[in-house]
């Protein structure tokens, strides 16, 4: 099909070199496609935040507790309607159906260069292959999208208009529970610094050997994800990969590296990955609550686990590591 990225053409040398490799679960690494291994993430009803003081405090405690023990949780009554999610998924499917030659053009949708990405250009072996494609959309760039894609633009803007304040509310709660000043986030994070990513994971004949998305942690403060019913998201818990069972009524929230650093490891930026399906395609959309590039990432808790660094420095270190090794080292580069 002309809309599929040229995975086989690009990755063929790596696959031929490792034709004997078989995807297996080996604890800390490996691909697990057994969807019977699903887990139930902590499920938190945000409507309780509007009830009496006792209910509100209990809900906030559950949010903080999930961030400490899992680094992941799900939220209900989050404000994003099922109709909006349905419309966005329909538009998302349509835009990925554009021919690869079209959607990979630099000016596609009138977006900045490299808004559309696929695979892992720095893969050096089969275990670093990502069988996926995505549109990375900084919030200010959404308004630039061409008029012929107005329905896509409207759906994305509507989604962002709800998840942006949701992210702020969750960050405020998480900060409050650790006595971190919320003004720090208000001063460093805005609509100009956050972005959305539309993801598609095509059917993968080699789904037991390659990842849809490589094991990683998010380089954000917080990420909010809507995944489709197909499943495939897995997280590392107690040294083992476990699948996140899709809940059509819930959004998935996870802690990013920056919050782990600011919280001095009180909150967990859990490693996660996506495994693809042999015949099914998978879609998701993620919102990343990020700071401006010159934001200083530093914990006020002592003794500090990490040295002070800027978000720009963090991003540059990640890019350097990925180019040199095909993988991200993350916070380990900034340990004291």
N, C-alpha and C positions, 0 to 999 in steps of 0.2 A: 504494500500500500504506500502511496506516495507521501503520506503524512508521517510515516515512521522515520525517526532518525536512523542514520546508517550504522547501527550498532555492530552488526556482523562485519561490515567492511573495515571499520576502524579497529575493532577489538580482535579480529581474526588472528593476528600474530600471537597475541597473548593467550588466546584460547587454544591455539595449536600447540604452543609451548607447554601447556598444562592440561593436555587432553585426558590425562589420567586422574585429574583432581575430582573429588566427589564432595559435595557439600554435606557436612555433618555438624552436629552440635558438639562442641568441645569445651563447654563451660564458658570461659571468658571470651572466646571467639568462635566464629563459625556461623553457618546459616541454618536456621531452624524453620522449616516450612510446615510443621505440624500444627495446624490451627486449633487442635484440641488442647493445646497448651496455653490457651487464653487465661488471663487473670481478670479479676474485677478490680479496677482501680478504685480508690476512695471516691465516693459519689456524694457531692455536696450540693444541697439545695440552697441557692442564693436568695430565694424569697425570704428565708429566715432572717436575713440582714435587715428586713423592714419590720420585723416583729418587735417584741419587747426586749428589754436590755439583756435578760438572761439568754434568750434565743440567739440574739445577735452575738453575744460574747461566745456562746458555744459554737456557733458557725465559724467565727473568726479563729477560734482555737483549732477547729478541725482543718481549716485551710492551712494554718501554720504547721500543724502536726503532719499533714500530708507532705508539705514541702520539706520537712525535716527527715521523714522516714522513707518517702518514695521519690520525691522530686517531681512527681506527677500526680495529678488528680483530675477528676471530671466535675463539671458544674452543670446543674440544671437551672431552669428559669433564669437564663443568662441574658435574655432580651433579644436574641436573634431568632426571628420567626422561621418556622419550617418552610413557609412560602419563599422567603428570601433565600434560604439555603438551597431550595429546589431550583429557583431561578438562576442562582449563581452557578450551580453544578451544570445546568443546561448550557449556559453561556461558556463555561469553562470547557466543556466537551466540544463545543462548536469551534472555539478558537484553536484548540489543539488538532482539529481535523483539517486545518489549512495545510497545504503541501509543505513538506520540509523546506524546500527551496524558498518558499514564501515567508514562513514564520522565522526562518533563520537569517533573513535580511536585516541589516543594521537598523533600517528605518521602519521596520514592521510596526504597525499600530502607532507610528510617530513617537515611539519610545526611545530612550537613550540606548547607545550601543551596549551589547551584552545583557540586555534585559531578558532575552531568551537564552537558555542554557540547556545543555543536555550532556548526559554521561559524565565521565571524569577525565578531562584532557590530560591529567598528569598520572594516570594509571600506569604502573610499571609491571604489574602482574595481575592474574585473574581475580585475586581477592580484593583488588581496588577498583573493580569495574562497578559503575552505577548504571543500572538499566532504567533510566528515568529522564524526564524532561520537565522544564519549569519556566515560568515567567516570574522574574523578580521585579516587583513594582514598588518603588518608593512612593509614599502617599502623594507628594506634590506632583509626581509625574502622571498620575492617573487622569488628571484633567486634560493632559496633552493628547490623549487617545483620540484617534480619528473619528469623525462623525458617523462613518459607516459602521462603527462598532459601538454606537451609543448605548445599546442595551447591555453590552458587556461592561462598559464604563459605569453605567448607572447601578448595575448589580454590585460591582466591586466597591463603588462609593458608598452604597447603602450598607454593605457588610462592614466596611471600615468605620462608618459612622457609629456603629454599635459596639464593635469589639475594641475600639480605641478607648472609650471611657470605661469599658469593662476591665481592660488591662490596668488602667490607672487605679481603679477601685481595688483590684486584687493586690496591686503593688503597695497601695496605701495600707491595707490590712497586714500584709506580710512585713512591711517596714515597722508598723506600730508594734507588732508582737515582739520585735527585737530592739525596740527603742531606737530605731534608725529614723532620722528626720525625713519626712516625706518631701520636704522642700528641696532636698538634694535631687530627687527624681524630677520634681517639677522644673527645676533650674536646668537640668541636663537633657531631658527627654521632651520631645514635642512631635507634632504631626510631620515636621520636616525631617525627623531622624528615624522614624519607624517605617517598616515596609511590610508588604504582603508577598507571599509566594504561592502561585498557583502550580500545583504539582500533578503530573500524570506519570503513572507507572505502566508502561505498555506490557502486553502479554510477553512472557519471556520463556522460550523453549529451554533455557538453561537455568531455570529458577532455583534449582537445588545447588547451583554452583556459583551464582553471582548475586549480588545484592541489588535491590531496587534503589536503595540509598544506603551508603556505607555507614557503619557504626560511627557515631559522633555525639558530641554534646553541642548545644546551641550557644552561639556567641552573643547572647542577648541577656537582658535582665529577666524577661519572661516571654513565653511563646504561648499563643492560643491557637488550637488546631481544630478544624472540622474535618473528619475523615468519613469516607463513604462506607456502606455496609460490607464491603468486600473484606476489609481487614488487611493486616500485613505489618502494622506498626508493632514493634517489639522493644522492650526496655530491659536493661540490665538490673536485676534485683538479686541481691545475695549471691553474686557470682554466676548467675544463670540467666539466660535469655528467656523472657516470657512474653507472650503476645497480649496486646491490649484489645479486649473484646469490644467491637464497635457498639456504641449506644446512639441510636439516631436522634435521641432527644438531648444529648449532652455534647458539650465542647470539652476537648482535652486541654489541660493547662500543664505546662512544665516549666521548671526553673531553669534559667540559663547560667552560663559561666559567670557573668558579671554579678548576678545576685549571690552566687556561691562565694565569690571573692569579697563582696561588700559585707556579707553576713558572716564572714570568717569561718566558712564551712558549716555553719548551722543549717543552711538550706543546701539541698543536693541538686547539682546539675547532672542528672542521670544520663548515662550513655544510652542511646537508642538507635534503632536501625529500621529499615523497611525491607521486607522480603516480597518479591513479586509473585504473580501467579502464572501458571503455564499458559492458560487460555483466557484469563480475565484481566482486564485493565482496571487500574485503581486510580481514584482521584482524591485529592485533599487540598485544602487551602489553609495556610498558616499566616498568623500575624505576629510579627516580631517587635517587641517593645525594646527599642535600642536608644542609646544616648547619642549626643553629638560626638564628633570625632575627638575633640579636645577634652572631653569629660575625663576627670581624674577618678580612677577606680581605686578606692582605698577603704579599708575597714577601720572603724574607730575602736573596735574591740582589741584588747591586748591579752596575750601577745599575738601579734598579727601573723597569719599563716602565709600571706602573700605580700610581696613588696608593692609599693605604689606604682601604678602604670596608667597610661592614657588609653582610651579606646582605640585611638589611631595606632598606637604602639602594639596593642593586642592584635588588631587586624593585620598589621604588617608582619608580625611574627607568624601568624597563622598562614598567610600567603607564602611566606618564605618556606615554612615547613612542608606545606602541601606541594610546592614546586620541587623541593629537594627529595622528599620521601614519598609523596603521594598521599600523605595522611596529616592530620592535625594533632599537634602535641597539646595545645590548649594551656590550661592553667599551670600545668607542671613546669612550664618555662619561667614562671614568676614566683615560685616558692622561695621563701626566705631560708 
